[in-house]
């Protein structure tokens, strides 16, 4: 496998090569970033029903009560 390297920078989340190089579509590339470590990312997922057919058991009912001004 032949390997060629090009230097580039990231701009707006896109890799821009410093040289005017046009790579063919679907070219397999490898990105090596010197002196960079990836911080672990936490993911907080939305709760999901284990049994979606039980969704009717969780319907909210709003009950309005009159304010008690005397209290």
N, C-alpha and C positions, 0 to 999 in steps of 0.2 A: 504494500500500500504506500503510495507516494503522499507525502505531507508537505504542504506549503503554508507558511504563516503570514498573516497580515495584521497590522496593528489597527485598532479602532477605538472608538469611544462610544459611550451610551448617551444618547440625546432623546429626551422624552420617552424613555423606555425602549428605544430602538437602537440596535448596534449600527453605527456609521463607520465604515472603514475609512482610514485617513487617505488611502490611495484611491484613485478613481477605478475601482475594480467592479466589474459586473459579473456576478456568479449566476450560472444557469438556475432556473427554478428547480426546486426540490433537491438542491445540492445538500448533501449531508455535511454538516460543519460541527466542530467541537469548539467550545468556548473555555478558555483558560484565563482565570482572573488572578493575577499575582497579588499577594498581600491582602486578601479579602477572606473573611470568615462569615458564614451564614448563621444568623441568629435563629434559634428555634422560634417558630410562630405558633401561637395558641389559636385554636379554632373553637369557637363557641357555637354549637349547633342549636337550632330551634327545636323545641320539644316536638315530638311526633307521637301520635297515638299508635300503640302496638296493634290495636284492632280498630281501623277507621270506621267500621260499621257501628261502633259505640259512640260516635260523635254526638248523637242526639242526647246522650246522657250528660253532656257538658254545655247545653244551651243555657245562656244566662237569662235570668228574669229580673227586670228592673221594677222595683216597688217604690213608688213615691209616697212619702208621708208628709203630712202637713207640719210646718214648723210650730213648735210650742213656744210662743212668745212669752208665756208666763214663767218659764223656767229660768 
